[in-house]
């Protein structure tokens, strides 16, 4: 049996795990199909064209309580107000978006970073094409859940077999892995 090293875990992987553990497992194996996805290309273009005056693409690293390396790339931040922003195209995976942003808030907390007034950073999900924003914060309970997700992703990384594919969901049709899973 081949052993797998546990890669650093990032915010996108948290989102993948919540949407589809199989997608997370494939990504942990180095399969990143997004470069072929029109949906992802549109999202990147939206990110590049939105909020041009802001401090963008801040990279973070930390260690989870279990010792796993964590990484994140924040879309943009308002450092004066202590708000991290994550820009998304649409609301199809809103819960995964919230957890991805909570993960970035957790990375800041693990690094001891707080707002100018000493309070923790807050998050804001931005949906510019929908002209909608959603406030996201991080509770102690959610930190515990994030730590559990990291442990679950570590287990997934060590598994030699992928999780079962999900019964078809509407978002599978736009997933970059759809043909690999169902083709």
N, C-alpha and C positions, 0 to 999 in steps of 0.2 A: 504494500500500500504506500502510495506516494504521500509524503507529508507536505503540507502547504504552509508557507510562512504567512503570518498575519500582517497584512498591509496596514498602513495608517488609515484610519476611518475618517471620512469627510461627510459634510452635510448632505451632499447629493446621495451618498450611499444610505444615509438614514432615510431619506425620502424613498429611495428604491425599495428598501426593506419593508417600509410600511405599505407601499403600493403592491409589491410583488416580491416575495423572498427569492424566487427563482431569478428575477432580474438582478437582485443584489448578488446572488451567488455567481452568476455569469460575469458580473462586473468585477467581483473579487478575483476572478480568474483572468482578468485582463481583457475581457471582451467589452469594449465600449463601442456600441453601434451608433451612437448619437451623431457621429460625423456624417452618417448617411441620411439622417432624419431632417426633413423639411421643417417640421415643427420646432426642432431644436435650433435650426438655422434662423428661423423667424424670431425665436426667443433671444438669441444672441444679438441679432440686429436691433431688437427692441432695447436690450440692455445698453448697447453702444450708443443709441440715439437718445435715450432718456436720461434726464438728470445730469447733463453734461458739466455743470458747474460744481458738482459735488466731489468729495474725496471718494474715489471709486477703487474697487478691487483690492481691498485690504486683506492680506493673507495672515492667518493665525495658525499657531500650533500649540498643543498642550498635551498633557498625559491624563488619560482617564484614571479614576481611582484604581482600576484593575491593572494599570500599567500600559495599556494600549495607547499607541500614538494617535493623536487626533489632529486633523487639519481642517481648515476652512478658508473660503474665499468669499468675503462679504461683498455684496454688490456695491453698496455705498453706505456712508455713514455721515450723520450730522454730529460732529464731535462736540459742538457747543451745547446742544440739547441732550446729548447722550442717547441718540436713537440710531439703531442699525436698521438699514432698509434692505429688503429683498424684493427684487423686481420680477414679476411673473406675467406671462402672457394672458393666461386665463385661469379659471377657477376649477378646472376639472379634477385637480388633486389637492384641494385646499388643505386638508388635514396634513398631508405630507409636507406642504409648504410651511404650515405652522411649525411642525416639528423640526424642519430644516432650520428655520429661523431661531427656534429655541436652542437648537444645538450650537449655533453661533453665539448666542447670548451666554450659554454655558461655557464655551471656550473663553470668552472674556472673563467670566467669573473665575474659572480655573487659573487664569493668568493674573488674577488680582486687579483687573482693570475695572474701573468704575467711572461714573460721570464726574464732572467738576465738583458737584456738591456732595460727592461720596456715595450717592445712590447707585444701584445697579443700572446698567443700560436697559432700555426698552427696545422693542422691535416694532417694525412697521412693514406689513406686506403691502406692496404697491402693485396695482393692476392698472397701468397707465391707459391701456386701450379701453378698459371698462370705466375709467375715471373713478376708481374705487380704491380705498385704503382700509387696512384692518390692523388695529393695535394688537400686538402679541407681547406677552410678558413671560417670565420664567418663574415658576413656583418651586418650592422645595420638593414637592411630590413629583413634579415634572423632571427635576434633576435626577431623582431616583429612577424614574422611568427611562431617562436617557442612558444612565449607567447600565440598566438592564438590557437596553437595545444594543449597547456596545458589547456586552457579554454574549448576547444572542448572535451578533454579527461575527464575533470571534469563533463561536461554535460553527457557524455557517461556513466560515473560511476554512475550517479544519475538515469539514465534511467532504468526502470524495464523491458523493452523489448529489446532484441538484435536487432541490425541493420539487415536488410535483408541480406541474403547470396548473395554473388556475383555470377553473371553468371560465369560458370566455366572458369578459367584461367589456363594456363599451369602450374603455380607454385602451384595451389591447389592440384595437384596430389602428391606433395611431402610435403605438409603442414601436421603437426601433428594433425590438427583439421579436416582434409578432411573427415574422416568417420563420425565425429560428424555432420558436415554440410550437407554432401551429402549421407551418408550411409543409 
